[in-house]
Amino acid sequence: MIDLQAADTRIFLFHGANAASDPGGAMDAVNQWLTKDRSATPYANLRVRDITVTADGAGGIYTTVVCSLGRAGQSVTAQPLIHETVTQERVTEEPVGTTA
């Protein structure tokens, strides 16, 4: 059993139709996807939680990859740590949650 939050989880399905005739090549698309550089994307913290390989009944395989986006600690509507009040005369900064 994998303990993941639904909002932080993505499931990817790959199909290798020729797994019986090319066992090594059946996972090429999965391996290429897994090694993709995501450091400059919104998915930089993507973590693989589980990989399952299942026969498709016709000589191929289905590969299911369960991933965590690594955003479980972040809220969907993130607020800045500093709240800025802008007026024509001045800009004041105060920590969120305080009142002036």
N, C-alpha and C positions, 0 to 999 in steps of 0.2 A: 504494500500500500504506500502510495506517495502522498505526502501531505503538502498540497499546493493550494494557493488561493486562486479562485476562478478568474478574477480580474488580472492576475499576474501570470496566467498560464496560456500557452499556445500549443496546439497539437498540429503537427505536419505529417502528411501522408505521402509516401513515395511508392510508385509501382514499378517493379522491374519485371517486365513481361518475359524476358529471355533468361531467367535465372537458371533453368535446367541446362541450357546450351552454353551459357557464359556465366558461371558462378561468380567469378571475380568482377566482371563488368556489371553485374546486377546491382552492386552497391556504389557504383561510380557517381551517380547523381547525388546520393546521400552523402558520400564522403566529400564531394566537391562543395555541397551546401554547408556541411559542418565546418569546413576549413575556410570559409569565406571571411574576409576581414570586415568586421563590423565596428571597429574602434571609432570611426567617425560618423556612426549612424545612431539613431535613437535606440538601437538594440545592442549597444556596446556591452551591456551586462547580461546578455542572453546566456543561460546555463542549461545544458542538457540534463534532464532529470531521469529519463528512461528511453530506451530504444527497444522496440519489439519487432521481430521479423516473423511473418506468418505466410504460409503458402497460400497462393490464390486458387489452387485446384487445377490450374491449367499450365503448370510448368514455370510459373513466375512467383514473385514474392511481393508482399506488401510490407513496407517498413514504416512503422509509426514512431515518430520522435516527439516526446513530450518535453517542453521547454518552459523555463521560468524566465520572465523578462527582467527580473532583478529589480522590480519597482515596488515590491510588497510594502516597503516602509514609506513610500511616497504617496501622498494623497492625489486623487485624480485632479482636484482643483487646487494645486499648490499655491500657497500665498507667500509673498516675499517676507523675509525676516524683518525688514525695515519698511515702515509705512511712511510715505512721503506726502506731506501736505504742501501744496503749491499755491501761493497767492502772488499777487503782483509785487508785493513788497519783499517777500522772503520765502525761503524753502526751509521747512523744519522736518527733522527726522525723529521718529520715536519708535521704540520697539513695538511690534504688533501686540495687541492686547492691552495697551495702556491708553489712557485718555489724557488729553491736554487740559 
